[in-house]
Amino acid sequence: MIIRQFEDKPLAHYSYAILSDKKIALVDPSRDPIPYYKFAEENDADIVAVFETHPHADFVSSHLQIHKETGATLYVSKLVGADYPHMPFDDGDSIKMGEVTFSAINTPGHSPDSITIVAKKGASEHTIFTGDTLFIGDVGRPDLRETAGNMKAKRDELAKAMFNTVQNKFNALPNDTIVYPAHGAGSLCGKNMSTDSSSTLGKERVENWAFKSLTEDEFVNHILADQPFIPAYFGFDVDINKGGADNIELSMAQIPFKLGISSLENNMVIIDTRDEGDFKKNHLPNSINIMARNEDDKIETWLGAIVQPNESFYLVVDKVAKRQEILERIAKIGYESQIKAIVTLSEDTLNESENLDFEAFQNNIASYTIVDIRNKSEVQEGKFFVNAINIPLNELRESISDIPTDKPILVHCAGGYRSAAGYSIIAKEIKAVKVYDLSEKVNDFN
């Protein structure tokens, strides 16, 4: 049995290919199936099975496309109510592929329909693919399925289900069982995940807080406390994954591409992915600056947090060579269908941002309305400015009326990336006073 782990760094997503006897099973594949096809080609093997541990909220899976293109059987819990061709895979179900036997454990908690996939070779070699149930150092958050999916469940009900899962569902597995989760540190599907990409069940039983000796109430209180915000796109992706996504290449091919644009239709949202310096020198009206310079810039998360599902927008890229890369990243959350067109800008003078006189600000901080767009949990750990108004970035577009306009407005986050987006949102809506971005200068106040 050979296991290959694939990492999608911006979404902190892990997917897997399990190879045995020239056959491959996939677990929780990402939107683009090509890396799995290349792996199959390199090993002269066929993809015969795809396991979905649950309908994912934070990314769109390619399971249906893989089924159509390879004939692979799709396995998912009957509780999902999946709308694509599949075989139910729940407690007691198993299949054999080469030397490997796969079986299912129903492990509700992150979602009511989560399963863990057990891969067993021989009598002693055990591996589990835990999806969003068991992470390295944490367990999946239970607050994402109150409004999305075939089975909706309240967060406290799922928290209690997770307690039962941790207490009872893995007990038959030995300590040397290898644990492969669907996410690592940086994912919004949990709050304290390790940077490690795998572990053993024995190590998790010792080090993971969820396996400590806790009462049900203590467990529920801990897991529900201080969870990250929920991006707007999460419920949208659950529903896409329940039905199966469109072919990624065909979906992207339908999007128009326009070069050297100097104007676009009024009142249409424009997402500008260029560096903040280029954006501030010249941009179109109504633009929101969500940078996508490299994979450390999490455009997937912030686009899906700022723009609502089914809300149309234009996409600005800095050069032709970036078009495909950024489009593929946006397709990972299923937002490619909302793009009216991808454009590059002309050399014309368009809109320019106001530059902050940093020394003047330092000398007279009270003369500014300061908007802190960090998450509430970050602000609870301490404010940079005592009188700052906290409006998290994902809530900013709906909260413009809460911002006073009797003073110049200054926007900040923790390091500068988010404030570029926050500044652009406020500046396009508020014209009565000047709006500034503190950007990386916020580090002077740490």
One Martini backbone bead per residue (centre of mass of N, CA, C, O) as a GRO file, in nm:
protein
  446
    1MET     BB    1   0.092   0.039   0.027
    2ILE     BB    2   0.042   0.360  -0.119
    3ILE     BB    3   0.073   0.700   0.004
    4ARG     BB    4  -0.059   1.012  -0.117
    5GLN     BB    5  -0.006   1.347  -0.039
    6PHE     BB    6  -0.206   1.635  -0.085
    7GLU     BB    7  -0.149   1.997  -0.110
    8ASP     BB    8  -0.349   2.290  -0.024
    9LYS     BB    9  -0.231   2.561   0.114
   10PRO     BB   10  -0.449   2.796   0.122
   11LEU     BB   11  -0.664   2.562   0.250
   12ALA     BB   12  -0.536   2.338   0.418
   13HIS     BB   13  -0.546   2.079   0.217
   14TYR     BB   14  -0.603   1.724   0.224
   15SER     BB   15  -0.523   1.460   0.002
   16TYR     BB   16  -0.572   1.116  -0.141
   17ALA     BB   17  -0.364   0.834  -0.250
   18ILE     BB   18  -0.428   0.483  -0.298
   19LEU     BB   19  -0.196   0.218  -0.368
   20SER     BB   20  -0.295  -0.105  -0.527
   21ASP     BB   21  -0.259  -0.311  -0.772
   22LYS     BB   22  -0.308  -0.075  -0.994
   23LYS     BB   23  -0.482   0.081  -0.778
   24ILE     BB   24  -0.704   0.368  -0.698
   25ALA     BB   25  -0.773   0.568  -0.413
   26LEU     BB   26  -0.968   0.843  -0.308
   27VAL     BB   27  -0.951   1.133  -0.077
   28ASP     BB   28  -1.080   1.430  -0.085
   29PRO     BB   29  -1.082   1.587  -0.348
   30SER     BB   30  -1.016   1.837  -0.533
   31ARG     BB   31  -1.115   2.025  -0.803
   32ASP     BB   32  -0.848   1.925  -0.933
   33PRO     BB   33  -0.771   1.614  -1.098
   34ILE     BB   34  -0.484   1.607  -1.233
   35PRO     BB   35  -0.287   1.507  -1.006
   36TYR     BB   36  -0.423   1.221  -1.000
   37TYR     BB   37  -0.375   1.145  -1.295
   38LYS     BB   38  -0.068   1.160  -1.284
   39PHE     BB   39  -0.031   0.943  -1.069
   40ALA     BB   40  -0.157   0.717  -1.233
   41GLU     BB   41   0.034   0.735  -1.477
   42GLU     BB   42   0.305   0.689  -1.321
   43ASN     BB   43   0.170   0.391  -1.211
   44ASP     BB   44  -0.011   0.239  -1.405
   45ALA     BB   45  -0.311   0.328  -1.303
   46ASP     BB   46  -0.638   0.303  -1.157
   47ILE     BB   47  -0.925   0.479  -1.086
   48VAL     BB   48  -1.186   0.324  -0.867
   49ALA     BB   49  -1.203   0.531  -0.611
   50VAL     BB   50  -1.415   0.755  -0.405
   51PHE     BB   51  -1.386   0.931  -0.099
   52GLU     BB   52  -1.633   1.091   0.107
   53THR     BB   53  -1.649   1.217   0.430
   54HIS     BB   54  -1.803   1.482   0.324
   55PRO     BB   55  -1.954   1.783   0.277
   56HIS     BB   56  -1.777   2.036   0.199
   57ALA     BB   57  -1.719   2.387   0.285
   58ASP     BB   58  -1.412   2.499   0.178
   59PHE     BB   59  -1.451   2.308  -0.081
   60VAL     BB   60  -1.438   2.174  -0.402
   61SER     BB   61  -1.512   1.875  -0.543
   62SER     BB   62  -1.416   1.614  -0.803
   63HIS     BB   63  -1.585   1.347  -0.791
   64LEU     BB   64  -1.774   1.362  -1.041
   65GLN     BB   65  -1.561   1.402  -1.258
   66ILE     BB   66  -1.405   1.142  -1.199
   67HIS     BB   67  -1.635   0.951  -1.260
   68LYS     BB   68  -1.677   1.042  -1.562
   69GLU     BB   69  -1.355   0.996  -1.648
   70THR     BB   70  -1.306   0.686  -1.495
   71GLY     BB   71  -1.549   0.522  -1.333
   72ALA     BB   72  -1.549   0.572  -1.050
   73THR     BB   73  -1.646   0.500  -0.739
   74LEU     BB   74  -1.871   0.646  -0.512
   75TYR     BB   75  -1.820   0.718  -0.159
   76VAL     BB   76  -2.089   0.763   0.084
   77SER     BB   77  -2.297   0.855   0.299
   78LYS     BB   78  -2.638   0.816   0.330
   79LEU     BB   79  -2.679   1.091   0.497
   80VAL     BB   80  -2.628   1.300   0.266
   81GLY     BB   81  -2.804   1.276   0.003
   82ALA     BB   82  -2.686   1.226  -0.265
   83ASP     BB   83  -2.707   1.346  -0.623
   84TYR     BB   84  -2.505   1.126  -0.700
   85PRO     BB   85  -2.343   0.866  -0.801
   86HIS     BB   86  -2.352   0.596  -0.550
   87MET     BB   87  -2.216   0.440  -0.257
   88PRO     BB   88  -2.282   0.340   0.033
   89PHE     BB   89  -2.082   0.439   0.341
   90ASP     BB   90  -2.083   0.256   0.640
   91ASP     BB   91  -2.128   0.090   0.892
   92GLY     BB   92  -1.999  -0.230   0.778
   93ASP     BB   93  -1.862  -0.129   0.532
   94SER     BB   94  -1.680  -0.280   0.246
   95ILE     BB   95  -1.369  -0.289   0.052
   96LYS     BB   96  -1.160  -0.424  -0.208
   97MET     BB   97  -0.806  -0.327  -0.297
   98GLY     BB   98  -0.622  -0.550  -0.339
   99GLU     BB   99  -0.453  -0.535  -0.024
  100VAL     BB  100  -0.699  -0.348   0.048
  101THR     BB  101  -0.919  -0.256   0.317
  102PHE     BB  102  -1.220  -0.081   0.322
  103SER     BB  103  -1.376   0.119   0.580
  104ALA     BB  104  -1.645   0.236   0.791
  105ILE     BB  105  -1.698   0.527   1.009
  106ASN     BB  106  -1.922   0.680   1.194
  107THR     BB  107  -1.832   1.049   1.258
  108PRO     BB  108  -1.989   1.256   1.419
  109GLY     BB  109  -1.964   1.649   1.449
  110HIS     BB  110  -1.896   1.826   1.212
  111SER     BB  111  -2.104   1.630   1.091
  112PRO     BB  112  -2.373   1.409   1.052
  113ASP     BB  113  -2.211   1.263   0.775
  114SER     BB  114  -1.952   1.156   0.884
  115ILE     BB  115  -1.654   0.980   0.781
  116THR     BB  116  -1.424   0.716   0.833
  117ILE     BB  117  -1.139   0.583   0.675
  118VAL     BB  118  -1.034   0.246   0.657
  119ALA     BB  119  -0.702   0.113   0.610
  120LYS     BB  120  -0.622  -0.234   0.545
  121LYS     BB  121  -0.317  -0.431   0.589
  122GLY     BB  122  -0.364  -0.695   0.703
  123ALA     BB  123  -0.346  -0.728   1.058
  124SER     BB  124  -0.169  -0.431   1.137
  125GLU     BB  125  -0.226  -0.221   0.904
  126HIS     BB  126  -0.326   0.111   0.990
  127THR     BB  127  -0.550   0.358   0.835
  128ILE     BB  128  -0.679   0.696   0.869
  129PHE     BB  129  -0.944   0.898   0.720
  130THR     BB  130  -1.089   1.185   0.892
  131GLY     BB  131  -1.118   1.446   0.775
  132ASP     BB  132  -1.311   1.668   0.997
  133THR     BB  133  -1.281   1.518   1.271
  134LEU     BB  134  -0.963   1.440   1.291
  135PHE     BB  135  -0.702   1.613   1.397
  136ILE     BB  136  -0.399   1.761   1.464
  137GLY     BB  137  -0.485   1.859   1.791
  138ASP     BB  138  -0.790   1.820   1.689
  139VAL     BB  139  -1.125   1.907   1.599
  140GLY     BB  140  -1.402   1.959   1.443
  141ARG     BB  141  -1.624   2.180   1.382
  142PRO     BB  142  -1.994   2.216   1.484
  143ASP     BB  143  -2.098   2.512   1.314
  144LEU     BB  144  -2.181   2.444   0.979
  145ARG     BB  145  -2.497   2.284   0.983
  146GLU     BB  146  -2.755   2.483   1.031
  147THR     BB  147  -2.796   2.579   0.693
  148ALA     BB  148  -2.659   2.313   0.560
  149GLY     BB  149  -2.768   2.055   0.390
  150ASN     BB  150  -2.946   1.772   0.427
  151MET     BB  151  -2.826   1.778   0.725
  152LYS     BB  152  -2.932   1.950   0.995
  153ALA     BB  153  -2.744   2.100   1.278
  154LYS     BB  154  -2.676   2.182   1.578
  155ARG     BB  155  -2.396   2.261   1.751
  156ASP     BB  156  -2.458   2.109   2.020
  157GLU     BB  157  -2.524   1.837   1.889
  158LEU     BB  158  -2.245   1.800   1.746
  159ALA     BB  159  -2.069   1.821   1.996
  160LYS     BB  160  -2.184   1.564   2.126
  161ALA     BB  161  -2.112   1.378   1.890
  162MET     BB  162  -1.806   1.423   1.913
  163PHE     BB  163  -1.773   1.306   2.191
  164ASN     BB  164  -1.863   1.020   2.111
  165THR     BB  165  -1.656   0.972   1.893
  166VAL     BB  166  -1.398   1.000   2.067
  167GLN     BB  167  -1.481   0.790   2.291
  168ASN     BB  168  -1.577   0.531   2.070
  169LYS     BB  169  -1.490   0.504   1.749
  170PHE     BB  170  -1.156   0.429   1.800
  171ASN     BB  171  -1.112   0.184   2.007
  172ALA     BB  172  -1.036  -0.060   1.794
  173LEU     BB  173  -0.779   0.096   1.748
  174PRO     BB  174  -0.457   0.123   1.732
  175ASN     BB  175  -0.188   0.329   1.813
  176ASP     BB  176  -0.041   0.280   1.513
  177THR     BB  177  -0.240   0.442   1.375
  178ILE     BB  178  -0.273   0.627   1.101
  179VAL     BB  179  -0.323   0.986   1.060
  180TYR     BB  180  -0.541   1.144   0.809
  181PRO     BB  181  -0.630   1.453   0.729
  182ALA     BB  182  -0.800   1.729   0.557
  183HIS     BB  183  -0.642   1.921   0.769
  184GLY     BB  184  -0.459   2.210   0.869
  185ALA     BB  185  -0.301   2.467   0.943
  186GLY     BB  186  -0.537   2.742   0.854
  187SER     BB  187  -0.798   2.629   0.889
  188LEU     BB  188  -1.162   2.685   0.942
  189CYS     BB  189  -1.238   2.378   1.061
  190GLY     BB  190  -1.059   2.489   1.298
  191LYS     BB  191  -0.835   2.618   1.576
  192ASN     BB  192  -0.572   2.395   1.674
  193MET     BB  193  -0.383   2.306   1.452
  194SER     BB  194  -0.135   2.139   1.332
  195THR     BB  195   0.152   2.127   1.118
  196ASP     BB  196   0.103   1.850   1.098
  197SER     BB  197   0.008   1.590   0.851
  198SER     BB  198   0.046   1.366   1.077
  199SER     BB  199  -0.022   1.063   1.274
  200THR     BB  200  -0.120   0.897   1.567
  201LEU     BB  201  -0.344   0.766   1.776
  202GLY     BB  202  -0.162   0.760   2.025
  203LYS     BB  203  -0.076   1.058   2.019
  204GLU     BB  204  -0.361   1.177   2.034
  205ARG     BB  205  -0.441   1.045   2.307
  206VAL     BB  206  -0.221   1.230   2.455
  207GLU     BB  207  -0.232   1.539   2.300
  208ASN     BB  208  -0.527   1.565   2.246
  209TRP     BB  209  -0.777   1.732   2.400
  210ALA     BB  210  -1.025   1.539   2.319
  211PHE     BB  211  -0.887   1.286   2.498
  212LYS     BB  212  -0.949   1.389   2.749
  213SER     BB  213  -1.076   1.410   3.076
  214LEU     BB  214  -1.408   1.477   2.999
  215THR     BB  215  -1.691   1.611   3.002
  216GLU     BB  216  -1.940   1.689   2.804
  217ASP     BB  217  -1.958   1.990   2.887
  218GLU     BB  218  -1.657   2.053   2.859
  219PHE     BB  219  -1.633   1.981   2.565
  220VAL     BB  220  -1.849   2.169   2.448
  221ASN     BB  221  -1.735   2.436   2.553
  222HIS     BB  222  -1.461   2.416   2.409
  223ILE     BB  223  -1.548   2.372   2.105
  224LEU     BB  224  -1.734   2.645   2.095
  225ALA     BB  225  -1.496   2.815   2.158
  226ASP     BB  226  -1.341   3.035   1.946
  227GLN     BB  227  -1.432   3.019   1.671
  228PRO     BB  228  -1.415   3.087   1.371
  229PHE     BB  229  -1.524   3.224   1.118
  230ILE     BB  230  -1.788   3.219   0.863
  231PRO     BB  231  -1.793   3.198   0.554
  232ALA     BB  232  -2.023   3.249   0.306
  233TYR     BB  233  -1.939   2.984   0.123
  234PHE     BB  234  -1.985   2.723   0.290
  235GLY     BB  235  -2.282   2.642   0.226
  236PHE     BB  236  -2.247   2.643  -0.079
  237ASP     BB  237  -2.041   2.402  -0.089
  238VAL     BB  238  -2.212   2.186   0.034
  239ASP     BB  239  -2.422   2.186  -0.199
  240ILE     BB  240  -2.232   2.122  -0.429
  241ASN     BB  241  -2.121   1.848  -0.307
  242LYS     BB  242  -2.398   1.704  -0.302
  243GLY     BB  243  -2.422   1.722  -0.632
  244GLY     BB  244  -2.182   1.815  -0.788
  245ALA     BB  245  -1.951   1.939  -0.987
  246ASP     BB  246  -1.839   2.089  -1.236
  247ASN     BB  247  -1.633   2.110  -1.479
  248ILE     BB  248  -1.361   2.304  -1.452
  249GLU     BB  249  -1.279   2.369  -1.747
  250LEU     BB  250  -1.559   2.442  -1.858
  251SER     BB  251  -1.624   2.666  -1.652
  252MET     BB  252  -1.374   2.851  -1.719
  253ALA     BB  253  -1.412   2.880  -2.040
  254GLN     BB  254  -1.673   3.088  -2.013
  255ILE     BB  255  -1.482   3.322  -1.940
  256PRO     BB  256  -1.413   3.625  -2.003
  257PHE     BB  257  -1.149   3.822  -2.174
  258LYS     BB  258  -0.999   4.147  -2.093
  259LEU     BB  259  -0.809   4.412  -2.233
  260GLY     BB  260  -0.750   4.730  -2.132
  261ILE     BB  261  -0.934   4.848  -1.908
  262SER     BB  262  -1.124   5.167  -1.809
  263SER     BB  263  -1.420   5.034  -1.787
  264LEU     BB  264  -1.727   4.965  -1.608
  265GLU     BB  265  -2.000   4.887  -1.484
  266ASN     BB  266  -2.208   5.003  -1.272
  267ASN     BB  267  -2.242   4.857  -0.954
  268MET     BB  268  -2.001   4.657  -0.983
  269VAL     BB  269  -1.813   4.427  -0.863
  270ILE     BB  270  -1.453   4.457  -0.797
  271ILE     BB  271  -1.177   4.232  -0.812
  272ASP     BB  272  -0.851   4.313  -0.699
  273THR     BB  273  -0.536   4.118  -0.718
  274ARG     BB  274  -0.333   4.317  -0.667
  275ASP     BB  275  -0.112   4.494  -0.541
  276GLU     BB  276  -0.154   4.755  -0.329
  277GLY     BB  277   0.031   4.957  -0.475
  278ASP     BB  278  -0.110   4.937  -0.752
  279PHE     BB  279  -0.394   4.997  -0.661
  280LYS     BB  280  -0.341   5.288  -0.534
  281LYS     BB  281  -0.251   5.417  -0.807
  282ASN     BB  282  -0.469   5.220  -0.977
  283HIS     BB  283  -0.832   5.211  -1.016
  284LEU     BB  284  -1.142   5.108  -1.011
  285PRO     BB  285  -1.437   5.160  -0.943
  286ASN     BB  286  -1.557   4.939  -0.693
  287SER     BB  287  -1.301   4.828  -0.568
  288ILE     BB  288  -1.152   4.525  -0.436
  289ASN     BB  289  -0.858   4.438  -0.245
  290ILE     BB  290  -0.759   4.102  -0.323
  291MET     BB  291  -0.484   3.948  -0.286
  292ALA     BB  292  -0.274   3.737  -0.545
  293ARG     BB  293   0.057   3.686  -0.541
  294ASN     BB  294   0.032   3.419  -0.366
  295GLU     BB  295  -0.026   3.141  -0.154
  296ASP     BB  296  -0.034   3.333   0.107
  297ASP     BB  297  -0.272   3.453  -0.036
  298LYS     BB  298  -0.616   3.417   0.068
  299ILE     BB  299  -0.843   3.444  -0.166
  300GLU     BB  300  -1.047   3.226  -0.109
  301THR     BB  301  -1.139   3.315   0.173
  302TRP     BB  302  -1.193   3.630   0.118
  303LEU     BB  303  -1.386   3.609  -0.112
  304GLY     BB  304  -1.588   3.411   0.050
  305ALA     BB  305  -1.634   3.647   0.276
  306ILE     BB  306  -1.715   3.909   0.096
  307VAL     BB  307  -1.854   3.742  -0.118
  308GLN     BB  308  -2.141   3.629  -0.226
  309PRO     BB  309  -2.329   3.398  -0.321
  310ASN     BB  310  -2.417   3.481  -0.654
  311GLU     BB  311  -2.222   3.722  -0.682
  312SER     BB  312  -2.125   3.934  -0.904
  313PHE     BB  313  -1.797   3.975  -1.079
  314TYR     BB  314  -1.499   4.126  -1.132
  315LEU     BB  315  -1.158   4.045  -1.254
  316VAL     BB  316  -0.838   4.156  -1.155
  317VAL     BB  317  -0.530   4.145  -1.327
  318ASP     BB  318  -0.191   4.221  -1.387
  319LYS     BB  319  -0.164   3.964  -1.587
  320VAL     BB  320  -0.201   3.715  -1.807
  321ALA     BB  321  -0.035   3.492  -1.645
  322LYS     BB  322  -0.257   3.502  -1.392
  323ARG     BB  323  -0.530   3.399  -1.482
  324GLN     BB  324  -0.528   3.087  -1.436
  325GLU     BB  325  -0.437   3.070  -1.142
  326ILE     BB  326  -0.669   3.241  -1.013
  327LEU     BB  327  -0.906   3.086  -1.131
  328GLU     BB  328  -0.841   2.811  -0.998
  329ARG     BB  329  -0.869   2.916  -0.707
  330ILE     BB  330  -1.167   3.006  -0.728
  331ALA     BB  331  -1.279   2.724  -0.814
  332LYS     BB  332  -1.233   2.584  -0.531
  333ILE     BB  333  -1.514   2.757  -0.431
  334GLY     BB  334  -1.721   2.807  -0.684
  335TYR     BB  335  -1.682   3.125  -0.815
  336GLU     BB  336  -1.656   3.123  -1.132
  337SER     BB  337  -1.970   3.168  -1.202
  338GLN     BB  338  -1.950   3.491  -1.100
  339ILE     BB  339  -1.780   3.576  -1.340
  340LYS     BB  340  -1.798   3.809  -1.589
  341ALA     BB  341  -1.482   3.897  -1.597
  342ILE     BB  342  -1.152   3.912  -1.707
  343VAL     BB  343  -0.904   4.173  -1.630
  344THR     BB  344  -0.719   4.432  -1.760
  345LEU     BB  345  -0.552   4.735  -1.742
  346SER     BB  346  -0.500   5.032  -1.834
  347GLU     BB  347  -0.295   5.332  -1.854
  348ASP     BB  348  -0.496   5.491  -1.736
  349THR     BB  349  -0.631   5.725  -1.533
  350LEU     BB  350  -0.802   5.665  -1.248
  351ASN     BB  351  -0.781   5.563  -0.933
  352GLU     BB  352  -0.660   5.716  -0.627
  353SER     BB  353  -0.508   5.692  -0.330
  354GLU     BB  354  -0.466   5.782  -0.017
  355ASN     BB  355  -0.203   5.907   0.168
  356LEU     BB  356  -0.042   5.852   0.460
  357ASP     BB  357   0.044   6.054   0.733
  358PHE     BB  358   0.214   5.907   0.973
  359GLU     BB  359   0.312   6.136   1.158
  360ALA     BB  360   0.036   6.271   1.196
  361PHE     BB  361  -0.097   6.030   1.325
  362GLN     BB  362   0.090   5.986   1.568
  363ASN     BB  363   0.033   6.291   1.681
  364ASN     BB  364  -0.310   6.238   1.616
  365ILE     BB  365  -0.507   5.985   1.678
  366ALA     BB  366  -0.784   6.124   1.777
  367SER     BB  367  -0.844   6.234   1.465
  368TYR     BB  368  -0.938   5.931   1.426
  369THR     BB  369  -1.108   5.672   1.277
  370ILE     BB  370  -1.075   5.343   1.395
  371VAL     BB  371  -1.056   5.034   1.206
  372ASP     BB  372  -1.086   4.706   1.322
  373ILE     BB  373  -1.063   4.396   1.113
  374ARG     BB  374  -1.046   4.191   1.308
  375ASN     BB  375  -1.110   3.940   1.484
  376LYS     BB  376  -1.256   3.896   1.784
  377SER     BB  377  -1.036   3.709   1.906
  378GLU     BB  378  -0.805   3.912   1.859
  379VAL     BB  379  -0.919   4.151   2.025
  380GLN     BB  380  -0.930   4.002   2.301
  381GLU     BB  381  -0.603   4.010   2.317
  382GLY     BB  382  -0.592   4.306   2.187
  383LYS     BB  383  -0.534   4.642   2.133
  384PHE     BB  384  -0.384   4.903   1.953
  385PHE     BB  385  -0.653   5.085   1.991
  386VAL     BB  386  -0.871   5.186   2.219
  387ASN     BB  387  -1.093   5.344   2.009
  388ALA     BB  388  -1.153   5.121   1.834
  389ILE     BB  389  -1.338   4.975   1.578
  390ASN     BB  390  -1.496   4.656   1.554
  391ILE     BB  391  -1.486   4.510   1.214
  392PRO     BB  392  -1.491   4.249   1.056
  393LEU     BB  393  -1.422   4.185   0.736
  394ASN     BB  394  -1.676   3.990   0.681
  395GLU     BB  395  -1.874   4.252   0.789
  396LEU     BB  396  -1.820   4.529   0.641
  397ARG     BB  397  -2.030   4.568   0.406
  398GLU     BB  398  -2.278   4.559   0.633
  399SER     BB  399  -2.123   4.813   0.829
  400ILE     BB  400  -2.089   5.109   0.725
  401SER     BB  401  -2.306   5.265   0.909
  402ASP     BB  402  -2.109   5.225   1.178
  403ILE     BB  403  -1.930   5.454   1.056
  404PRO     BB  404  -1.799   5.733   1.123
  405THR     BB  405  -1.785   6.086   0.951
  406ASP     BB  406  -1.611   6.314   1.141
  407LYS     BB  407  -1.350   6.160   1.044
  408PRO     BB  408  -1.093   6.024   0.958
  409ILE     BB  409  -1.010   5.702   0.821
  410LEU     BB  410  -0.864   5.406   0.976
  411VAL     BB  411  -0.714   5.098   0.872
  412HIS     BB  412  -0.677   4.773   1.043
  413CYS     BB  413  -0.480   4.496   1.130
  414ALA     BB  414  -0.207   4.273   1.188
  415GLY     BB  415  -0.020   4.313   0.886
  416GLY     BB  416  -0.195   4.425   0.593
  417TYR     BB  417  -0.368   4.244   0.408
  418ARG     BB  418  -0.666   4.308   0.505
  419SER     BB  419  -0.657   4.623   0.490
  420ALA     BB  420  -0.675   4.646   0.185
  421ALA     BB  421  -0.967   4.550   0.174
  422GLY     BB  422  -1.097   4.732   0.388
  423TYR     BB  423  -1.027   5.001   0.266
  424SER     BB  424  -1.171   4.957  -0.013
  425ILE     BB  425  -1.455   4.927   0.100
  426ILE     BB  426  -1.479   5.202   0.241
  427ALA     BB  427  -1.384   5.399   0.007
  428LYS     BB  428  -1.629   5.320  -0.191
  429GLU     BB  429  -1.859   5.428   0.028
  430ILE     BB  430  -1.685   5.668   0.153
  431LYS     BB  431  -1.680   6.040   0.078
  432ALA     BB  432  -1.682   6.253   0.320
  433VAL     BB  433  -1.405   6.116   0.391
  434LYS     BB  434  -1.103   6.013   0.455
  435VAL     BB  435  -0.919   5.713   0.362
  436TYR     BB  436  -0.704   5.477   0.536
  437ASP     BB  437  -0.402   5.271   0.531
  438LEU     BB  438  -0.181   5.122   0.753
  439SER     BB  439  -0.086   4.851   0.712
  440GLU     BB  440   0.238   4.762   0.806
  441LYS     BB  441   0.247   4.992   1.032
  442VAL     BB  442   0.116   4.828   1.263
  443ASN     BB  443   0.390   4.712   1.374
  444ASP     BB  444   0.455   4.979   1.544
  445PHE     BB  445   0.209   4.878   1.767
  446ASN     BB  446   0.303   4.595   1.901
   0.00000   0.00000   0.00000
